[in-house]
Amino acid sequence: MTKLWGGRFQKTPEEWVDDFGASIEFDQQLAEEDLKGSLAHAQMLGKTGVLTEQETKLIISGLQTLQGKAKRGELAFSSKYEDIHLNLEKHLIDEIGPLGGKLHTGRSRNDQVATDMHLYLNKHVEDIISKTEALQKVLVTKAEEHVYTILPGYTHLQRAQPISFAHHLLAYFWMLERDKERLTESLKRIQVSPLGAGALAGTTFPLDRTYTAELLGFQSIYENSLDAVSDRDFILEFLNNSSLLMMHLSRFCEELILWCSQEFQFIELDDTYATGSSMMPQKKNPDMAELIRGKTGRVYGNLFSLLTVMKGLPLAYNKDLQEDKEGMFDTVKTVEGSLEIFAGMINTMKVNKDAMGQAVREDFSNATELADYLAKKGMPFREAHEVTGKLVFLCIQKGCYLKDLQLEEYVNASSLFEEDLYEAIDPFEAVAKRLSEGGTGFEMVKIALEKAKHRLEDV
Ligand code: ARG
């Protein structure tokens, strides 16, 4: 079979060489973008007089027919034609005859494939932004229900100080807000058109690059043709932003997994987001949370594999660049799926307020309160810390908590203690009093909720 580029060749490659070099198996996902790019290119060739009006009309209607067939899944693709670009060109020629071969005037697969990927990411980054926002909404709704639900906050995974559960949920809201900001900011580098850069050096045809850029909804065009065809920063940036987003989801997954263990019992995941064991009948495993945590690894992997592909590439296009696609597709699928599953998981989980409340009542996360109590009565904080530490040690020896010690025992430790200490060490009060900006005090959390909702309305 003659290749679309076969003129210079005496022999055709072995079939397995064709198969090894072909990308159609995965780049057929770019069919919609490739046709869109071709339509803009054809329209521009007509406008600039490179194609006659009649030729332009025929090519455009041929491409539209292919669009319809692609939507209905009626286009067959073959590794004989290597990639999506040559497969579609072959289909166009089959559809309208040799005139189809004029579409590639002034264009190379190098600017074509880069254009496709800019279009593809533009669509999916916008989708990921809106899915991130949907998850933020779920977090805000859950947080609103749990302003007064208290649980231990941890450092070193040791109980540290009591906090509002809403405050904990909102921490993730702000992480996602930064993710959204980064993704939104990256759009200006995604919405740049490489089309018209040709293979690497531009072309001798009078192309109107700004016109095709406008038709495709791009904000600007690449200033340099070599950069246009060999830049993959926009994909790396996407993979990097996705890695950060997945890292946030993964940390949250880790908490959900801990919280639904028998040891914590802070939450129960809905049956629809958990699975059983084939052997142990009692099991209810948080598989979805574990999978999102696990899939974070592959997204990091995709970032590193493309960084590695790029590091030694001379200008301009090199076939190595074909390796940019699978990691990008895989990341889009992973991030979109993870965000959707995550929102459902949070939305349907049951929060065990009693277990959370009990955890803060039966521990020492109110010890800071006791030290602060003494400090407020004039004792230097360092000394207050020491006195409180000794009282905690006394409790551990006696097998009780701070609330269980007698006033007499307190007074023995420091004459500054009075009856009101019991109120001061109540964990609910401890949360309520943390009214510094950005703190967990209930009134602060309510303000934070308003701010979060305001952010969501802004978009
Ligand atoms: N399938 C190729 C890729 O994904 C398209 C560009 C091919 N260009 C070339 N000069 N061989 O990178």
Boltz pocket constraint, residues with backbone or C-beta under 6 A from the ligand:
constraints:
  - pocket:
      binder: B
      contacts: [[A, 21], [A, 23], [A, 27], [A, 83], [A, 84], [A, 109], [A, 110], [A, 113], [A, 317], [A, 318], [A, 319], [A, 321], [A, 322], [A, 323]]
      max_distance: 6.0
